[in-house]
């Protein structure tokens, strides 16, 4: 039972941190030279073309499903469990945990209207509207922002899609002598940075950071790797998410590693979770208190 508790608490921690996290981070740029046949001119037109190429690289599938290896590292805790990922564009992102493939321990479900964390073991759940999550509300982050991070795409905070007319809003630091160039966006106390491959236009890293004297610092870093062919494009089968917040005890950080297998565009699955009256609603604070008290 103790191992099950650790699994679900780590899982819930990942959900809460992903909902609320964001600190000051600067992406490390690999300065290894590009192949000689790759030439980038650092002009306004070239910068816009680069952003457009990165935006166009995104997969166009309506559904993405995959088998999942879910690993959470938090302090001395290191938990790995199997599961599945189900995503439907502009509708839902769902992660389900099934230890040893025998039972569902929990799930995270993010829709356009709410974020929900379900603890199947203790029959508890956390459900919140995006407007109820203070950090998300203050900074214009919503389902579409989170979707873009999961789908390996650029995004404009508060916008429901990436429009061609919005591409000019990004700042671009073209680095012809490096493997990657930097795409950035500043919004009030928020900073967004993407590292994109100069040749393939794949987003290799996304950084979301926040700094405020009242609310403290927080950061959310997404690293993408092991790109595989999917729907005529390339999609990362390895996603590592590191979240940190000074608001938590000791400025705790957490890393979530998602390893995807058997990518598919299967659409035969329900997009909403229905819970029986046996489940008890809890608050985000309750979840975090449990997490911080795990022995």
Secondary structure, DSSP 8 states (H G I E B T S, - for coil): -HHHHHHHHHHHHHHHHHHH---------------TT-----SHHHHHHHHHHHHHTS---SEEEEEEEEEEEETTEEEEEEEEEEEETTTEEEEEE-GGGTS--EEEEEESSEEEEEETTTTEEEEEEGGGSHHHHHTT--HHHHHHHHTT----TT-SS--GGGGGGSEEE--TTSSEEEEEEEETTEEEEEEEETTT--EEEEEEEEEETTTEEEEEEEEEEEEEEETTEEEEEEEEEEEEETTSGGG-EEEEEEEEEEEE----S-SS----TT-EE--HHHHHHHHHT--
